[in-house]
Amino acid sequence: MNESDILILDSIDKFLERDVRPHVLELEQNDIYPEAIVEKMKALGLFGAMIPVEYGGLGLKATLYAEIVERIASVWMTLAGVFNSHLIMATAVLRYGTEAQKKTFLPRFATGELRGGLALTEADGGTDLQAIRTTAKRDGDAYVVNGSKSWITNGAEGSCFALLVKTDPKAEPRSRGISLLLAEKGPGFHVDKKLKKLGYRGVDTVEMHFEDYRIPADRLIGGKEGKGLNHALSGLEIGRINVAARGVGVARAAFEEALAYAQIRKTFGKPIAQHQAIQLKLADMATRVEAARLLTKKAAEAFDAGERCDMEVGMAKLFASEAALENSLEAMRIHGAYGYSKEFNLERYYRDAPLLAIGEGTNEIQRLVIAKQLVERNPV
Ligand SMILES: Cc1cc2nc3c(=O)[nH]c(=O)nc-3n(C[C@H](O)[C@H](O)[C@H](O)COP(=O)(O)OP(=O)(O)OC[C@H]3O[C@@H](n4cnc5c(N)ncnc54)[C@H](O)[C@@H]3O)c2cc1C
């Protein structure tokens, strides 16, 4: 880690202690969009974290990005979701966009002037994205979009989305008929209800629908139809590194609070940290945090080296999200009744963690990716 990395991490730590930590309980419990915090995140350059410097971003390596996400998630996991899908959209433009698209969109994404995310999921198409029904029909120099999307994070507050559509609903294989459009809000683009969630509160996750919504044809990422699924999924590697790092952050926060509490809380004349049953839990929790962090670091290093890393990223996402789930439950047990109280952080970790096992490809899907790669990389 060089000096500039240390300075960046230092400014993140200061921001978290000064601008985030004191407000989390109130914002989270009332499901309030953290507008003032998002403005500070813009100033810190987080919306351009992975966008190259030539387009106005910070051009961070994935290893440093993962460190930042871990720190943010250890204070409030939701905040890492405000820029995650935004950066996946930016990755699709960076990797596959035309020169004009890169010049038009990336600098505005980097400053956060234009913010948004990914609009892939529909009522009948989550894991199976090829089952989406939203269509985009070419009409002169525009596409006319009709259909609906659900579970779209940043959908109300954001203004631009990488929108997955069928440009050829009859194509076989189905993937050949799927394209990705850069959709800025305008007439015919409707945001419907904000969804109520178990955790991951504060950030907006919505349903949206499109009614004869026209998008200029030059907003088709890469300019060629039929490549959208590939474009959308390629950005998921950095999305999965984000989710893995969030898992490390939540698992660590739960562990650290449990470790501190176990030394203060006394039963039968001694701190509970001296009861062997509690020691076993603490040991397992600490080991999970370390292992999750190392897997995440390894995945991020492979990403930075430009190596194929779907297996490494899948392992990190799978392990770190399960670590967050297990540690949040164990920390709650160690806190006894206090773990169940709305006045402390513990119950939030327990509500936030399950999302990590669902988002950016469920953990069942990560296992399938890992197994496929194991066989492919180890032919007999
Ligand atoms: C809070 C939140 C925010 C979200 N934000 C966004 C967003 O910003 N943009 C967006 O596009 N989407 C978003 N999503 C949607 C998310 O990506 C999907 O929920 C996820 O991809 C799973 O899809 P699904 O819910 O339709 O589950 P399904 O695909 O119906 O899966 C149900 C179950 O079946 C399993 N399963 C499915 N297929 C297989 C298979 N082939 N083999 C084994 N098991 C399988 C799954 O693992 C899961 O356990 C969000 C979801 C949540 C909860």
The ligand as an ORCA input file, in Angstrom:
! r2SCAN-3c Opt
* xyz 0 1
  C     -32.444     -5.571     -1.655
  C     -32.257     -6.030     -3.059
  C     -31.688     -5.164     -3.983
  C     -31.581     -5.546     -5.318
  N     -31.060     -4.652     -6.235
  C     -31.055     -4.974     -7.557
  C     -30.641     -4.028     -8.563
  O     -30.201     -2.921     -8.258
  N     -30.745     -4.380     -9.873
  C     -31.207     -5.592    -10.273
  O     -31.285     -5.833    -11.465
  N     -31.590     -6.525     -9.349
  C     -31.535     -6.254     -8.011
  N     -31.935     -7.184     -7.070
  C     -32.424     -8.470     -7.516
  C     -31.425     -9.608     -7.294
  O     -30.359     -9.478     -8.186
  C     -32.207    -10.915     -7.479
  O     -33.082    -11.021     -6.373
  C     -31.298    -12.117     -7.557
  O     -30.613    -12.136     -8.774
  C     -32.093    -13.437     -7.414
  O     -33.167    -13.464     -8.298
  P     -34.638    -13.835     -7.779
  O     -34.923    -13.013     -6.575
  O     -35.562    -13.728     -8.930
  O     -34.530    -15.323     -7.298
  P     -34.717    -16.621     -8.222
  O     -33.894    -16.486     -9.459
  O     -36.167    -16.883     -8.398
  O     -34.080    -17.742     -7.312
  C     -34.785    -18.361     -6.234
  C     -33.924    -19.445     -5.609
  O     -33.607    -20.456     -6.582
  C     -32.195    -20.595     -6.687
  N     -31.844    -20.883     -8.083
  C     -32.258    -20.223     -9.195
  N     -31.738    -20.792    -10.300
  C     -30.960    -21.814     -9.881
  C     -30.131    -22.765    -10.535
  N     -29.969    -22.770    -11.854
  N     -29.500    -23.695     -9.780
  C     -29.609    -23.676     -8.422
  N     -30.367    -22.792     -7.743
  C     -31.024    -21.881     -8.462
  C     -31.621    -19.278     -6.220
  O     -30.276    -19.422     -5.780
  C     -32.575    -18.911     -5.097
  O     -32.204    -19.615     -3.937
  C     -32.013     -6.834     -5.718
  C     -32.541     -7.715     -4.762
  C     -32.662     -7.326     -3.448
  C     -33.254     -8.281     -2.452
*
